[in-house]
Amino acid sequence: MIRRFGTTLAVGAAVLALVACGNESAGGDREVNPSGSSSSTGSSSPTPGGAAPTGTPGGTAVEQATADLVTKLGVAAAGVKVVSAEEVTWSDGSLGCPEEGMRYTQALVNGMRIVLEADGKRYEYHSGGSRAPFLCENPQAR
């Protein structure tokens, strides 16, 4: 009987500990780290040479950006020209593309700025940390 009570008590304590860990935050301002997920802290690692971040399918950052633009515009890949692709260090987790009302990790983030051109119009893609390249509609002034 005592052994059974001790086991039940231990299981109950473990359940309480798990429930407490699951309720760390409930609401409030959202902070976004470079990967695009909500977080209170974030770390990033560089993606040398435009290589795809770990776990990101689809080749280099330039190839990923090109494929995304081809899909968005419905044009042939041959119709997309790479104007520039440069490694940059972003000043924060917005990756040079802040959205109004959002808060971002305040840390330097290594990433890339990729400028593509299709049908005479330029498109700027940004990436950094573990976040794949994304179309930045309103790039921050340099």
BAVO-754410 format. One record per residue: residue in three letters; x, y, z of N, C-alpha, C in turn. Coordinates in steps of 0.2 Angstrom, whole numbers, plus 5000, padded with zeros to 4 digits. Example, Ala and Ser with C-alpha at 12.3 -4.5 7.8 and 13.67 -1.06 7.14 Angstrom:
{site 'Ala', {5066, 4972, 5039}, {5062, 4978, 5039}, {5066, 4984, 5039}};
{site 'Ser', {5064, 4989, 5035}, {5068, 4995, 5036}, {5064, 5000, 5039}};
***
This chain:
{site 'Met', {5004, 4994, 5000}, {5000, 5000, 5000}, {5004, 5006, 5000}};
{site 'Ile', {5010, 5007, 5004}, {5014, 5012, 5005}, {5018, 5013, 4998}};
{site 'Arg', {5020, 5008, 4995}, {5023, 5008, 4989}, {5019, 5011, 4983}};
{site 'Arg', {5013, 5009, 4983}, {5008, 5011, 4978}, {5006, 5018, 4979}};
{site 'Phe', {5006, 5021, 4985}, {5004, 5028, 4986}, {5010, 5032, 4984}};
{site 'Gly', {5016, 5030, 4985}, {5023, 5033, 4983}, {5023, 5034, 4976}};
{site 'Thr', {5021, 5029, 4972}, {5021, 5029, 4965}, {5016, 5034, 4962}};
{site 'Thr', {5010, 5034, 4965}, {5005, 5038, 4963}, {5007, 5045, 4964}};
{site 'Leu', {5010, 5047, 4970}, {5012, 5053, 4972}, {5018, 5056, 4967}};
{site 'Ala', {5022, 5051, 4965}, {5027, 5053, 4960}, {5024, 5055, 4953}};
{site 'Val', {5020, 5051, 4951}, {5016, 5052, 4945}, {5013, 5059, 4945}};
{site 'Gly', {5009, 5060, 4950}, {5005, 5066, 4951}, {5010, 5072, 4951}};
{site 'Ala', {5016, 5072, 4954}, {5021, 5077, 4954}, {5023, 5078, 4947}};
{site 'Ala', {5025, 5073, 4943}, {5027, 5074, 4936}, {5022, 5077, 4932}};
{site 'Val', {5016, 5075, 4933}, {5010, 5078, 4929}, {5010, 5086, 4930}};
{site 'Leu', {5010, 5088, 4936}, {5010, 5095, 4938}, {5016, 5099, 4935}};
{site 'Ala', {5022, 5096, 4935}, {5027, 5099, 4932}, {5027, 5100, 4925}};
{site 'Leu', {5024, 5095, 4921}, {5023, 5096, 4914}, {5017, 5101, 4913}};
{site 'Val', {5012, 5101, 4916}, {5007, 5106, 4915}, {5010, 5113, 4917}};
{site 'Ala', {5014, 5114, 4922}, {5017, 5121, 4923}, {5021, 5123, 4918}};
{site 'Cys', {5025, 5118, 4915}, {5030, 5120, 4909}, {5026, 5122, 4903}};
{site 'Gly', {5020, 5120, 4902}, {5016, 5121, 4896}, {5013, 5128, 4896}};
{site 'Asn', {5012, 5131, 4902}, {5009, 5137, 4903}, {5013, 5143, 4904}};
{site 'Glu', {5019, 5144, 4901}, {5024, 5149, 4902}, {5022, 5156, 4900}};
{site 'Ser', {5018, 5156, 4894}, {5016, 5163, 4892}, {5008, 5162, 4889}};
{site 'Ala', {5005, 5167, 4891}, {4998, 5167, 4888}, {4996, 5174, 4886}};
{site 'Gly', {4998, 5176, 4880}, {4996, 5182, 4877}, {5001, 5187, 4877}};
{site 'Gly', {5000, 5193, 4877}, {5005, 5199, 4877}, {5007, 5200, 4870}};
{site 'Asp', {5012, 5204, 4870}, {5016, 5206, 4863}, {5019, 5200, 4861}};
{site 'Arg', {5019, 5199, 4854}, {5023, 5194, 4851}, {5029, 5196, 4848}};
{site 'Glu', {5035, 5192, 4850}, {5041, 5194, 4847}, {5043, 5189, 4842}};
{site 'Val', {5046, 5191, 4836}, {5047, 5186, 4831}, {5055, 5186, 4830}};
{site 'Asn', {5058, 5180, 4830}, {5065, 5179, 4829}, {5066, 5178, 4821}};
{site 'Pro', {5072, 5177, 4819}, {5073, 5177, 4812}, {5070, 5171, 4808}};
{site 'Ser', {5068, 5166, 4812}, {5065, 5160, 4808}, {5058, 5161, 4807}};
{site 'Gly', {5055, 5167, 4810}, {5048, 5168, 4809}, {5044, 5165, 4814}};
{site 'Ser', {5046, 5162, 4819}, {5042, 5159, 4824}, {5042, 5164, 4830}};
{site 'Ser', {5037, 5163, 4834}, {5036, 5167, 4840}, {5041, 5165, 4845}};
{site 'Ser', {5044, 5170, 4849}, {5050, 5168, 4854}, {5051, 5174, 4858}};
{site 'Ser', {5054, 5173, 4864}, {5057, 5178, 4868}, {5064, 5179, 4867}};
{site 'Thr', {5067, 5174, 4864}, {5074, 5175, 4863}, {5076, 5171, 4856}};
{site 'Gly', {5081, 5173, 4853}, {5082, 5169, 4847}, {5090, 5169, 4845}};
{site 'Ser', {5092, 5164, 4842}, {5099, 5164, 4840}, {5099, 5163, 4833}};
{site 'Ser', {5105, 5165, 4830}, {5105, 5163, 4823}, {5112, 5161, 4821}};
{site 'Ser', {5113, 5158, 4816}, {5119, 5156, 4813}, {5120, 5157, 4806}};
{site 'Pro', {5126, 5159, 4804}, {5126, 5161, 4797}, {5125, 5156, 4792}};
{site 'Thr', {5123, 5158, 4786}, {5122, 5153, 4780}, {5127, 5155, 4775}};
{site 'Pro', {5133, 5152, 4775}, {5138, 5154, 4771}, {5137, 5153, 4764}};
{site 'Gly', {5139, 5157, 4759}, {5139, 5156, 4752}, {5132, 5156, 4749}};
{site 'Gly', {5127, 5157, 4753}, {5120, 5157, 4751}, {5117, 5150, 4751}};
{site 'Ala', {5120, 5146, 4754}, {5118, 5139, 4755}, {5111, 5139, 4759}};
{site 'Ala', {5107, 5134, 4757}, {5101, 5133, 4761}, {5102, 5132, 4768}};
{site 'Pro', {5098, 5135, 4772}, {5099, 5133, 4780}, {5097, 5126, 4781}};
{site 'Thr', {5099, 5123, 4786}, {5098, 5116, 4788}, {5091, 5115, 4788}};
{site 'Gly', {5088, 5110, 4785}, {5081, 5108, 4785}, {5077, 5112, 4780}};
{site 'Thr', {5080, 5116, 4776}, {5077, 5120, 4771}, {5078, 5116, 4764}};
{site 'Pro', {5072, 5114, 4761}, {5073, 5110, 4755}, {5074, 5115, 4749}};
{site 'Gly', {5077, 5113, 4744}, {5077, 5117, 4738}, {5083, 5121, 4735}};
{site 'Gly', {5089, 5119, 4738}, {5095, 5122, 4735}, {5097, 5128, 4739}};
{site 'Thr', {5101, 5132, 4735}, {5104, 5138, 4738}, {5098, 5143, 4739}};
{site 'Ala', {5100, 5149, 4743}, {5095, 5154, 4744}, {5093, 5157, 4738}};
{site 'Val', {5098, 5158, 4733}, {5096, 5161, 4726}, {5091, 5157, 4723}};
{site 'Glu', {5092, 5150, 4723}, {5088, 5145, 4719}, {5081, 5145, 4723}};
{site 'Gln', {5081, 5146, 4729}, {5074, 5146, 4733}, {5071, 5152, 4731}};
{site 'Ala', {5074, 5158, 4731}, {5071, 5164, 4730}, {5068, 5164, 4722}};
{site 'Thr', {5072, 5162, 4718}, {5070, 5162, 4711}, {5064, 5157, 4710}};
{site 'Ala', {5064, 5151, 4713}, {5058, 5147, 4713}, {5052, 5150, 4716}};
{site 'Asp', {5053, 5154, 4721}, {5047, 5157, 4724}, {5044, 5162, 4719}};
{site 'Leu', {5048, 5166, 4716}, {5046, 5171, 4712}, {5043, 5168, 4706}};
{site 'Val', {5046, 5163, 4703}, {5043, 5160, 4697}, {5036, 5157, 4699}};
{site 'Thr', {5035, 5155, 4705}, {5028, 5152, 4707}, {5023, 5158, 4708}};
{site 'Lys', {5026, 5164, 4711}, {5021, 5169, 4713}, {5019, 5173, 4706}};
{site 'Leu', {5024, 5173, 4701}, {5022, 5177, 4695}, {5019, 5173, 4690}};
{site 'Gly', {5021, 5166, 4690}, {5018, 5161, 4685}, {5022, 5162, 4679}};
{site 'Val', {5029, 5164, 4679}, {5033, 5164, 4674}, {5038, 5159, 4673}};
{site 'Ala', {5042, 5158, 4668}, {5047, 5153, 4667}, {5053, 5155, 4671}};
{site 'Ala', {5057, 5150, 4673}, {5063, 5152, 4677}, {5068, 5156, 4673}};
{site 'Ala', {5068, 5155, 4666}, {5072, 5158, 4662}, {5070, 5166, 4661}};
{site 'Gly', {5064, 5168, 4663}, {5062, 5174, 4663}, {5064, 5178, 4669}};
{site 'Val', {5068, 5175, 4674}, {5070, 5178, 4680}, {5077, 5179, 4680}};
{site 'Lys', {5080, 5185, 4681}, {5087, 5187, 4681}, {5089, 5188, 4688}};
{site 'Val', {5095, 5186, 4690}, {5098, 5188, 4697}, {5102, 5194, 4696}};
{site 'Val', {5099, 5199, 4699}, {5103, 5206, 4698}, {5109, 5206, 4703}};
{site 'Ser', {5107, 5204, 4709}, {5113, 5204, 4714}, {5111, 5199, 4720}};
{site 'Ala', {5116, 5196, 4723}, {5115, 5192, 4729}, {5121, 5193, 4733}};
{site 'Glu', {5120, 5196, 4739}, {5125, 5197, 4743}, {5124, 5195, 4751}};
{site 'Glu', {5129, 5193, 4754}, {5129, 5192, 4761}, {5128, 5198, 4765}};
{site 'Val', {5124, 5199, 4770}, {5123, 5205, 4774}, {5122, 5203, 4781}};
{site 'Thr', {5123, 5208, 4785}, {5122, 5207, 4792}, {5116, 5211, 4794}};
{site 'Trp', {5110, 5209, 4795}, {5104, 5212, 4797}, {5105, 5215, 4804}};
{site 'Ser', {5102, 5221, 4805}, {5103, 5224, 4812}, {5098, 5221, 4817}};
{site 'Asp', {5093, 5217, 4815}, {5089, 5214, 4820}, {5085, 5208, 4816}};
{site 'Gly', {5080, 5205, 4820}, {5077, 5199, 4818}, {5071, 5201, 4812}};
{site 'Ser', {5071, 5207, 4811}, {5066, 5209, 4805}, {5069, 5207, 4798}};
{site 'Leu', {5075, 5206, 4798}, {5079, 5205, 4792}, {5078, 5210, 4787}};
{site 'Gly', {5078, 5216, 4789}, {5078, 5222, 4784}, {5071, 5223, 4781}};
{site 'Cys', {5066, 5219, 4784}, {5059, 5220, 4781}, {5054, 5220, 4787}};
{site 'Pro', {5054, 5225, 4791}, {5050, 5226, 4797}, {5043, 5227, 4795}};
{site 'Glu', {5038, 5224, 4799}, {5031, 5225, 4799}, {5029, 5229, 4805}};
{site 'Glu', {5025, 5234, 4803}, {5022, 5238, 4808}, {5019, 5235, 4814}};
{site 'Gly', {5020, 5237, 4820}, {5017, 5233, 4826}, {5020, 5227, 4828}};
{site 'Met', {5025, 5225, 4825}, {5029, 5219, 4827}, {5035, 5221, 4831}};
{site 'Arg', {5037, 5216, 4835}, {5044, 5217, 4839}, {5048, 5212, 4837}};
{site 'Tyr', {5055, 5213, 4836}, {5059, 5208, 4834}, {5065, 5207, 4838}};
{site 'Thr', {5068, 5202, 4838}, {5074, 5200, 4842}, {5080, 5206, 4840}};
{site 'Gln', {5083, 5208, 4845}, {5087, 5214, 4844}, {5094, 5211, 4844}};
{site 'Ala', {5096, 5208, 4839}, {5103, 5205, 4838}, {5105, 5205, 4831}};
{site 'Leu', {5111, 5205, 4830}, {5114, 5205, 4823}, {5112, 5198, 4820}};
{site 'Val', {5110, 5198, 4814}, {5108, 5192, 4810}, {5112, 5191, 4804}};
{site 'Asn', {5116, 5186, 4803}, {5119, 5185, 4796}, {5114, 5182, 4791}};
{site 'Gly', {5114, 5185, 4785}, {5109, 5183, 4780}, {5111, 5185, 4773}};
{site 'Met', {5106, 5185, 4769}, {5107, 5187, 4762}, {5101, 5192, 4759}};
{site 'Arg', {5104, 5196, 4755}, {5099, 5201, 4751}, {5100, 5198, 4744}};
{site 'Ile', {5094, 5197, 4741}, {5094, 5194, 4734}, {5089, 5198, 4730}};
{site 'Val', {5092, 5201, 4725}, {5088, 5205, 4720}, {5087, 5202, 4714}};
{site 'Leu', {5080, 5201, 4712}, {5079, 5197, 4706}, {5075, 5202, 4701}};
{site 'Glu', {5075, 5200, 4695}, {5071, 5205, 4690}, {5067, 5200, 4686}};
{site 'Ala', {5061, 5202, 4684}, {5057, 5198, 4680}, {5052, 5204, 4676}};
{site 'Asp', {5051, 5203, 4670}, {5047, 5208, 4666}, {5049, 5215, 4668}};
{site 'Gly', {5055, 5217, 4669}, {5057, 5224, 4670}, {5056, 5226, 4677}};
{site 'Lys', {5054, 5222, 4681}, {5052, 5224, 4688}, {5057, 5220, 4693}};
{site 'Arg', {5059, 5224, 4698}, {5064, 5221, 4703}, {5060, 5219, 4709}};
{site 'Tyr', {5063, 5213, 4712}, {5060, 5210, 4718}, {5066, 5209, 4723}};
{site 'Glu', {5065, 5211, 4729}, {5070, 5210, 4734}, {5068, 5204, 4739}};
{site 'Tyr', {5072, 5199, 4739}, {5072, 5194, 4744}, {5077, 5194, 4750}};
{site 'His', {5074, 5193, 4756}, {5079, 5193, 4762}, {5079, 5186, 4765}};
{site 'Ser', {5084, 5184, 4768}, {5085, 5178, 4772}, {5089, 5180, 4778}};
{site 'Gly', {5089, 5175, 4783}, {5094, 5176, 4788}, {5092, 5171, 4794}};
{site 'Gly', {5098, 5169, 4797}, {5097, 5164, 4803}, {5095, 5158, 4799}};
{site 'Ser', {5089, 5155, 4802}, {5087, 5148, 4798}, {5081, 5150, 4794}};
{site 'Arg', {5079, 5156, 4793}, {5073, 5158, 4789}, {5075, 5158, 4781}};
{site 'Ala', {5071, 5154, 4777}, {5072, 5154, 4770}, {5071, 5161, 4767}};
{site 'Pro', {5073, 5162, 4761}, {5072, 5168, 4758}, {5065, 5170, 4757}};
{site 'Phe', {5063, 5176, 4758}, {5056, 5178, 4757}, {5055, 5185, 4754}};
{site 'Leu', {5050, 5186, 4750}, {5049, 5192, 4746}, {5048, 5198, 4751}};
{site 'Cys', {5052, 5203, 4751}, {5051, 5209, 4755}, {5048, 5214, 4751}};
{site 'Glu', {5042, 5215, 4752}, {5038, 5220, 4749}, {5040, 5227, 4750}};
{site 'Asn', {5042, 5229, 4756}, {5044, 5235, 4758}, {5051, 5235, 4762}};
{site 'Pro', {5056, 5234, 4758}, {5063, 5234, 4761}, {5065, 5240, 4765}};
{site 'Gln', {5068, 5239, 4771}, {5070, 5245, 4775}, {5075, 5249, 4771}};
{site 'Ala', {5075, 5255, 4772}, {5080, 5260, 4769}, {5087, 5258, 4771}};
{site 'Arg', {5092, 5257, 4767}, {5099, 5255, 4768}, {5103, 5261, 4771}};
***
